[in-house]
Amino acid sequence: MAPGVRPLRGRRPLDQRGLHGAVLRNAGAALAALTRGEFLAQLFDSAELFLTGFMLALIVGRPLGMLLARVRLLRIGIEPTS
């Protein structure tokens, strides 16, 4: 152990805790979710949320950016002061 580094009490290093067992349990849960169809449903829900936020950002951000580029007074009004 390096000088100045103290071990955590009551904890074993990862290689002694059976990390491979945790990986196998998670892989088994992922496989079960795939076979039940939960994975695709959750994937589509996440994709829908992502695309909704992305489209909202495009719809609001693009015209706002163009407006800030064109209107000098607006650009100066939003600029942070030093």
Secondary structure as GFF3:
##gff-version 3
##sequence-region A 1 82
A	DSSP	alpha_helix	14	17	.	.	.	ID=ss1
A	DSSP	alpha_helix	19	36	.	.	.	ID=ss2
A	DSSP	alpha_helix	38	70	.	.	.	ID=ss3
A	DSSP	alpha_helix	72	78	.	.	.	ID=ss4
###
